[in-house]
Amino acid sequence: MVTQELLNAAKIRLRKTTSNVLDEDIKQLLEVAIRDLERIGVADIYLSACDDPLIREAILTFANANYGSNPDRDKLMNAYDMFLTKIKGGGYSG
């Protein structure tokens, strides 16, 4: 679940200071990233609060890559894939 704290962190990362209907798009991207981490076996305890720095950075990187038309999307998705690799080997499974 996307917490308000995670949404606020994503908005800062995306340099979005106002609240409007686009916040729902950001929430959706955060949910997709969380589900992707779940898909690779990350335990719910790490996903419920998203306060582990590695997990949090992976989620924010995914949102940054996929929000709007980011010209650095490919680089950011490569970074996200590297986070997934680190997370898979980092003892985050249940």
N, CA, C and O atoms as a GROMACS GRO file, in nm:
protein
  376
    1MET      N    1   0.083  -0.118   0.000
    1MET     CA    2   0.000   0.000   0.000
    1MET      C    3   0.088   0.125   0.000
    1MET      O    4   0.191   0.131   0.068
    2VAL      N    5   0.047   0.221  -0.076
    2VAL     CA    6   0.122   0.346  -0.085
    2VAL      C    7   0.085   0.436   0.034
    2VAL      O    8  -0.030   0.473   0.051
    3THR      N    9   0.184   0.469   0.114
    3THR     CA   10   0.161   0.558   0.228
    3THR      C   11   0.174   0.703   0.181
    3THR      O   12   0.229   0.730   0.075
    4GLN      N   13   0.122   0.793   0.260
    4GLN     CA   14   0.134   0.935   0.229
    4GLN      C   15   0.281   0.977   0.229
    4GLN      O   16   0.322   1.060   0.148
    5GLU      N   17   0.358   0.919   0.318
    5GLU     CA   18   0.501   0.949   0.324
    5GLU      C   19   0.572   0.908   0.195
    5GLU      O   20   0.656   0.983   0.144
    6LEU      N   21   0.539   0.791   0.142
    6LEU     CA   22   0.599   0.746   0.016
    6LEU      C   23   0.554   0.834  -0.100
    6LEU      O   24   0.634   0.867  -0.187
    7LEU      N   25   0.426   0.871  -0.102
    7LEU     CA   26   0.376   0.960  -0.206
    7LEU      C   27   0.448   1.095  -0.201
    7LEU      O   28   0.486   1.149  -0.304
    8ASN      N   29   0.466   1.148  -0.081
    8ASN     CA   30   0.537   1.276  -0.066
    8ASN      C   31   0.681   1.265  -0.116
    8ASN      O   32   0.732   1.356  -0.182
    9ALA      N   33   0.747   1.154  -0.083
    9ALA     CA   34   0.885   1.133  -0.129
    9ALA      C   35   0.890   1.125  -0.281
    9ALA      O   36   0.982   1.179  -0.344
   10ALA      N   37   0.792   1.058  -0.341
   10ALA     CA   38   0.788   1.047  -0.487
   10ALA      C   39   0.765   1.183  -0.550
   10ALA      O   40   0.826   1.216  -0.652
   11LYS      N   41   0.678   1.263  -0.492
   11LYS     CA   42   0.651   1.396  -0.547
   11LYS      C   43   0.776   1.483  -0.541
   11LYS      O   44   0.802   1.560  -0.633
   12ILE      N   45   0.852   1.472  -0.434
   12ILE     CA   46   0.978   1.546  -0.425
   12ILE      C   47   1.074   1.497  -0.534
   12ILE      O   48   1.138   1.578  -0.601
   13ARG      N   49   1.083   1.366  -0.550
   13ARG     CA   50   1.172   1.310  -0.652
   13ARG      C   51   1.134   1.358  -0.791
   13ARG      O   52   1.220   1.381  -0.876
   14LEU      N   53   1.003   1.372  -0.814
   14LEU     CA   54   0.953   1.413  -0.945
   14LEU      C   55   0.946   1.565  -0.959
   14LEU      O   56   0.904   1.616  -1.063
   15ARG      N   57   0.987   1.636  -0.855
   15ARG     CA   58   0.986   1.782  -0.854
   15ARG      C   59   0.844   1.836  -0.873
   15ARG      O   60   0.822   1.936  -0.942
   16LYS      N   61   0.749   1.768  -0.812
   16LYS     CA   62   0.608   1.807  -0.821
   16LYS      C   63   0.566   1.857  -0.683
   16LYS      O   64   0.559   1.778  -0.588
   17THR      N   65   0.538   1.986  -0.671
   17THR     CA   66   0.512   2.044  -0.540
   17THR      C   67   0.364   2.060  -0.508
   17THR      O   68   0.328   2.077  -0.392
   18THR      N   69   0.278   2.055  -0.608
   18THR     CA   70   0.136   2.074  -0.583
   18THR      C   71   0.064   1.940  -0.578
   18THR      O   72   0.114   1.838  -0.625
   19SER      N   73  -0.052   1.943  -0.519
   19SER     CA   74  -0.138   1.824  -0.517
   19SER      C   75  -0.251   1.845  -0.615
   19SER      O   76  -0.319   1.947  -0.612
   20ASN      N   77  -0.270   1.747  -0.701
   20ASN     CA   78  -0.380   1.753  -0.797
   20ASN      C   79  -0.411   1.613  -0.847
   20ASN      O   80  -0.365   1.514  -0.789
   21VAL      N   81  -0.488   1.604  -0.952
   21VAL     CA   82  -0.533   1.476  -1.004
   21VAL      C   83  -0.415   1.388  -1.048
   21VAL      O   84  -0.428   1.265  -1.051
   22LEU      N   85  -0.302   1.447  -1.082
   22LEU     CA   86  -0.185   1.368  -1.124
   22LEU      C   87  -0.124   1.288  -1.010
   22LEU      O   88  -0.045   1.196  -1.035
   23ASP      N   89  -0.158   1.320  -0.887
   23ASP     CA   90  -0.111   1.240  -0.774
   23ASP      C   91  -0.157   1.095  -0.788
   23ASP      O   92  -0.086   1.003  -0.744
   24GLU      N   93  -0.273   1.074  -0.846
   24GLU     CA   94  -0.323   0.937  -0.866
   24GLU      C   95  -0.234   0.860  -0.962
   24GLU      O   96  -0.214   0.740  -0.945
   25ASP      N   97  -0.180   0.928  -1.062
   25ASP     CA   98  -0.087   0.864  -1.155
   25ASP      C   99   0.040   0.823  -1.082
   25ASP      O  100   0.094   0.714  -1.106
   26ILE      N  101   0.088   0.909  -0.995
   26ILE     CA  102   0.208   0.877  -0.917
   26ILE      C  103   0.180   0.758  -0.826
   26ILE      O  104   0.262   0.666  -0.816
   27LYS      N  105   0.066   0.758  -0.759
   27LYS     CA  106   0.028   0.646  -0.672
   27LYS      C  107   0.026   0.515  -0.750
   27LYS      O  108   0.073   0.412  -0.702
   28GLN      N  109  -0.029   0.519  -0.871
   28GLN     CA  110  -0.036   0.400  -0.955
   28GLN      C  111   0.105   0.348  -0.986
   28GLN      O  112   0.129   0.227  -0.980
   29LEU      N  113   0.196   0.437  -1.019
   29LEU     CA  114   0.334   0.395  -1.046
   29LEU      C  115   0.399   0.334  -0.922
   29LEU      O  116   0.473   0.236  -0.932
   30LEU      N  117   0.373   0.392  -0.807
   30LEU     CA  118   0.428   0.338  -0.683
   30LEU      C  119   0.371   0.198  -0.657
   30LEU      O  120   0.444   0.108  -0.614
   31GLU      N  121   0.243   0.181  -0.681
   31GLU     CA  122   0.179   0.049  -0.663
   31GLU      C  123   0.239  -0.054  -0.757
   31GLU      O  124   0.263  -0.169  -0.718
   32VAL      N  125   0.264  -0.014  -0.882
   32VAL     CA  126   0.325  -0.107  -0.979
   32VAL      C  127   0.463  -0.150  -0.930
   32VAL      O  128   0.496  -0.268  -0.934
   33ALA      N  129   0.542  -0.056  -0.883
   33ALA     CA  130   0.676  -0.088  -0.833
   33ALA      C  131   0.667  -0.182  -0.712
   33ALA      O  132   0.745  -0.277  -0.702
   34ILE      N  133   0.575  -0.156  -0.623
   34ILE     CA  134   0.558  -0.242  -0.505
   34ILE      C  135   0.518  -0.382  -0.548
   34ILE      O  136   0.571  -0.480  -0.496
   35ARG      N  137   0.426  -0.393  -0.641
   35ARG     CA  138   0.383  -0.526  -0.690
   35ARG      C  139   0.496  -0.598  -0.762
   35ARG      O  140   0.507  -0.720  -0.754
   36ASP      N  141   0.581  -0.522  -0.832
   36ASP     CA  142   0.695  -0.583  -0.899
   36ASP      C  143   0.793  -0.639  -0.796
   36ASP      O  144   0.848  -0.747  -0.815
   37LEU      N  145   0.814  -0.566  -0.689
   37LEU     CA  146   0.901  -0.616  -0.581
   37LEU      C  147   0.838  -0.739  -0.515
   37LEU      O  148   0.909  -0.834  -0.479
   38GLU      N  149   0.708  -0.737  -0.501
   38GLU     CA  150   0.637  -0.854  -0.448
   38GLU      C  151   0.657  -0.973  -0.541
   38GLU      O  152   0.678  -1.086  -0.496
   39ARG      N  153   0.651  -0.947  -0.671
   39ARG     CA  154   0.666  -1.052  -0.773
   39ARG      C  155   0.801  -1.123  -0.761
   39ARG      O  156   0.809  -1.244  -0.785
   40ILE      N  157   0.907  -1.049  -0.726
   40ILE     CA  158   1.039  -1.113  -0.715
   40ILE      C  159   1.062  -1.174  -0.577
   40ILE      O  160   1.171  -1.224  -0.549
   41GLY      N  161   0.961  -1.168  -0.491
   41GLY     CA  162   0.970  -1.238  -0.363
   41GLY      C  163   0.999  -1.154  -0.241
   41GLY      O  164   1.030  -1.209  -0.135
   42VAL      N  165   0.992  -1.023  -0.252
   42VAL     CA  166   1.016  -0.938  -0.135
   42VAL      C  167   0.901  -0.956  -0.036
   42VAL      O  168   0.784  -0.948  -0.074
   43ALA      N  169   0.935  -0.981   0.088
   43ALA     CA  170   0.835  -1.006   0.192
   43ALA      C  171   0.753  -0.881   0.221
   43ALA      O  172   0.802  -0.769   0.210
   44ASP      N  173   0.629  -0.902   0.259
   44ASP     CA  174   0.536  -0.793   0.286
   44ASP      C  175   0.586  -0.699   0.396
   44ASP      O  176   0.555  -0.580   0.393
   45ILE      N  177   0.661  -0.751   0.490
   45ILE     CA  178   0.711  -0.667   0.599
   45ILE      C  179   0.796  -0.551   0.545
   45ILE      O  180   0.799  -0.444   0.604
   46TYR      N  181   0.865  -0.573   0.433
   46TYR     CA  182   0.947  -0.468   0.373
   46TYR      C  183   0.865  -0.375   0.284
   46TYR      O  184   0.903  -0.261   0.260
   47LEU      N  185   0.752  -0.426   0.234
   47LEU     CA  186   0.671  -0.349   0.141
   47LEU      C  187   0.561  -0.268   0.208
   47LEU      O  188   0.513  -0.171   0.150
   48SER      N  189   0.521  -0.306   0.327
   48SER     CA  190   0.409  -0.238   0.392
   48SER      C  191   0.443  -0.094   0.430
   48SER      O  192   0.359  -0.006   0.417
   49ALA      N  193   0.564  -0.070   0.477
   49ALA     CA  194   0.604   0.066   0.516
   49ALA      C  195   0.698   0.129   0.413
   49ALA      O  196   0.710   0.252   0.406
   50CYS      N  197   0.764   0.047   0.335
   50CYS     CA  198   0.861   0.094   0.236
   50CYS      C  199   0.963   0.189   0.299
   50CYS      O  200   0.999   0.291   0.240
   51ASP      N  201   1.011   0.155   0.419
   51ASP     CA  202   1.106   0.242   0.484
   51ASP      C  203   1.250   0.191   0.477
   51ASP      O  204   1.342   0.259   0.523
   52ASP      N  205   1.270   0.072   0.420
   52ASP     CA  206   1.406   0.025   0.396
   52ASP      C  207   1.465   0.108   0.282
   52ASP      O  208   1.401   0.122   0.178
   53PRO      N  209   1.584   0.163   0.300
   53PRO     CA  210   1.640   0.254   0.199
   53PRO      C  211   1.653   0.193   0.060
   53PRO      O  212   1.628   0.261  -0.039
   54LEU      N  213   1.692   0.068   0.050
   54LEU     CA  214   1.709   0.004  -0.080
   54LEU      C  215   1.574  -0.017  -0.149
   54LEU      O  216   1.560   0.009  -0.269
   55ILE      N  217   1.477  -0.063  -0.074
   55ILE     CA  218   1.342  -0.083  -0.127
   55ILE      C  219   1.282   0.051  -0.170
   55ILE      O  220   1.227   0.064  -0.279
   56ARG      N  221   1.295   0.148  -0.082
   56ARG     CA  222   1.238   0.281  -0.110
   56ARG      C  223   1.300   0.343  -0.235
   56ARG      O  224   1.229   0.400  -0.318
   57GLU      N  225   1.431   0.332  -0.248
   57GLU     CA  226   1.499   0.390  -0.364
   57GLU      C  227   1.459   0.319  -0.493
   57GLU      O  228   1.445   0.383  -0.597
   58ALA      N  229   1.441   0.190  -0.487
   58ALA     CA  230   1.394   0.116  -0.605
   58ALA      C  231   1.257   0.167  -0.649
   58ALA      O  232   1.235   0.191  -0.768
   59ILE      N  233   1.167   0.183  -0.555
   59ILE     CA  234   1.031   0.229  -0.586
   59ILE      C  235   1.034   0.371  -0.644
   59ILE      O  236   0.968   0.398  -0.743
   60LEU      N  237   1.111   0.459  -0.582
   60LEU     CA  238   1.119   0.597  -0.631
   60LEU      C  239   1.186   0.605  -0.768
   60LEU      O  240   1.148   0.688  -0.851
   61THR      N  241   1.284   0.520  -0.792
   61THR     CA  242   1.350   0.518  -0.923
   61THR      C  243   1.253   0.472  -1.030
   61THR      O  244   1.250   0.528  -1.140
   62PHE      N  245   1.173   0.371  -0.999
   62PHE     CA  246   1.072   0.324  -1.095
   62PHE      C  247   0.974   0.435  -1.128
   62PHE      O  248   0.942   0.458  -1.245
   63ALA      N  249   0.926   0.504  -1.025
   63ALA     CA  250   0.830   0.613  -1.048
   63ALA      C  251   0.893   0.724  -1.131
   63ALA      O  252   0.830   0.777  -1.222
   64ASN      N  253   1.017   0.759  -1.101
   64ASN     CA  254   1.086   0.864  -1.174
   64ASN      C  255   1.102   0.826  -1.322
   64ASN      O  256   1.085   0.909  -1.410
   65ALA      N  257   1.134   0.701  -1.347
   65ALA     CA  258   1.153   0.655  -1.485
   65ALA      C  259   1.025   0.659  -1.566
   65ALA      O  260   1.028   0.686  -1.686
   66ASN      N  261   0.913   0.633  -1.501
   66ASN     CA  262   0.788   0.612  -1.574
   66ASN      C  263   0.688   0.726  -1.564
   66ASN      O  264   0.580   0.718  -1.624
   67TYR      N  265   0.720   0.830  -1.492
   67TYR     CA  266   0.628   0.944  -1.480
   67TYR      C  267   0.654   1.041  -1.595
   67TYR      O  268   0.766   1.088  -1.614
   68GLY      N  269   0.551   1.069  -1.670
   68GLY     CA  270   0.564   1.164  -1.781
   68GLY      C  271   0.652   1.107  -1.891
   68GLY      O  272   0.654   0.986  -1.915
   69SER      N  273   0.722   1.193  -1.956
   69SER     CA  274   0.811   1.154  -2.067
   69SER      C  275   0.955   1.183  -2.028
   69SER      O  276   1.019   1.271  -2.086
   70ASN      N  277   1.006   1.110  -1.932
   70ASN     CA  278   1.141   1.132  -1.883
   70ASN      C  279   1.242   1.094  -1.991
   70ASN      O  280   1.244   0.980  -2.036
   71PRO      N  281   1.326   1.188  -2.032
   71PRO     CA  282   1.426   1.156  -2.134
   71PRO      C  283   1.531   1.055  -2.087
   71PRO      O  284   1.601   0.994  -2.168
   72ASP      N  285   1.542   1.038  -1.957
   72ASP     CA  286   1.639   0.943  -1.899
   72ASP      C  287   1.574   0.811  -1.861
   72ASP      O  288   1.629   0.736  -1.779
   73ARG      N  289   1.459   0.781  -1.918
   73ARG     CA  290   1.384   0.661  -1.880
   73ARG      C  291   1.469   0.535  -1.890
   73ARG      O  292   1.470   0.454  -1.796
   74ASP      N  293   1.540   0.516  -1.999
   74ASP     CA  294   1.619   0.394  -2.016
   74ASP      C  295   1.726   0.380  -1.908
   74ASP      O  296   1.745   0.272  -1.853
   75LYS      N  297   1.794   0.488  -1.877
   75LYS     CA  298   1.897   0.485  -1.774
   75LYS      C  299   1.835   0.455  -1.637
   75LYS      O  300   1.890   0.377  -1.559
   76LEU      N  301   1.722   0.517  -1.610
   76LEU     CA  302   1.656   0.495  -1.481
   76LEU      C  303   1.602   0.353  -1.470
   76LEU      O  304   1.609   0.293  -1.362
   77MET      N  305   1.549   0.298  -1.578
   77MET     CA  306   1.501   0.159  -1.572
   77MET      C  307   1.617   0.062  -1.556
   77MET      O  308   1.602  -0.041  -1.491
   78ASN      N  309   1.732   0.093  -1.615
   78ASN     CA  310   1.851   0.010  -1.591
   78ASN      C  311   1.891   0.017  -1.444
   78ASN      O  312   1.930  -0.084  -1.385
   79ALA      N  313   1.883   0.136  -1.386
   79ALA     CA  314   1.912   0.150  -1.243
   79ALA      C  315   1.812   0.070  -1.160
   79ALA      O  316   1.850   0.004  -1.063
   80TYR      N  317   1.685   0.077  -1.198
   80TYR     CA  318   1.582  -0.001  -1.127
   80TYR      C  319   1.613  -0.150  -1.135
   80TYR      O  320   1.603  -0.221  -1.035
   81ASP      N  321   1.650  -0.197  -1.253
   81ASP     CA  322   1.685  -0.339  -1.269
   81ASP      C  323   1.802  -0.377  -1.180
   81ASP      O  324   1.806  -0.488  -1.126
   82MET      N  325   1.898  -0.287  -1.163
   82MET     CA  326   2.011  -0.314  -1.073
   82MET      C  327   1.964  -0.322  -0.928
   82MET      O  328   2.012  -0.405  -0.851
   83PHE      N  329   1.869  -0.235  -0.892
   83PHE     CA  330   1.812  -0.245  -0.757
   83PHE      C  331   1.745  -0.381  -0.738
   83PHE      O  332   1.761  -0.443  -0.632
   84LEU      N  333   1.671  -0.427  -0.838
   84LEU     CA  334   1.606  -0.558  -0.827
   84LEU      C  335   1.708  -0.668  -0.806
   84LEU      O  336   1.687  -0.759  -0.725
   85THR      N  337   1.818  -0.661  -0.877
   85THR     CA  338   1.924  -0.761  -0.861
   85THR      C  339   1.980  -0.759  -0.720
   85THR      O  340   2.000  -0.864  -0.659
   86LYS      N  341   2.005  -0.641  -0.667
   86LYS     CA  342   2.057  -0.629  -0.531
   86LYS      C  343   1.955  -0.678  -0.428
   86LYS      O  344   1.990  -0.746  -0.332
   87ILE      N  345   1.830  -0.643  -0.451
   87ILE     CA  346   1.725  -0.683  -0.358
   87ILE      C  347   1.706  -0.834  -0.358
   87ILE      O  348   1.688  -0.894  -0.252
   88LYS      N  349   1.711  -0.896  -0.476
   88LYS     CA  350   1.694  -1.042  -0.486
   88LYS      C  351   1.797  -1.115  -0.402
   88LYS      O  352   1.766  -1.217  -0.340
   89GLY      N  353   1.919  -1.064  -0.398
   89GLY     CA  354   2.026  -1.131  -0.323
   89GLY      C  355   2.045  -1.076  -0.183
   89GLY      O  356   2.142  -1.112  -0.115
   90GLY      N  357   1.954  -0.990  -0.138
   90GLY     CA  358   1.977  -0.920  -0.012
   90GLY      C  359   1.899  -0.970   0.108
   90GLY      O  360   1.896  -0.903   0.211
   91GLY      N  361   1.837  -1.085   0.099
   91GLY     CA  362   1.765  -1.139   0.214
   91GLY      C  363   1.632  -1.072   0.244
   91GLY      O  364   1.592  -1.063   0.360
   92TYR      N  365   1.564  -1.026   0.141
   92TYR     CA  366   1.436  -0.959   0.160
   92TYR      C  367   1.316  -1.051   0.143
   92TYR      O  368   1.202  -1.006   0.154
   93SER      N  369   1.341  -1.177   0.116
   93SER     CA  370   1.229  -1.270   0.096
   93SER      C  371   1.171  -1.313   0.230
   93SER      O  372   1.235  -1.301   0.335
   94GLY      N  373   1.050  -1.364   0.223
   94GLY     CA  374   0.980  -1.405   0.344
   94GLY      C  375   1.025  -1.535   0.389
   94GLY      O  376   0.976  -1.586   0.490
   0.00000   0.00000   0.00000
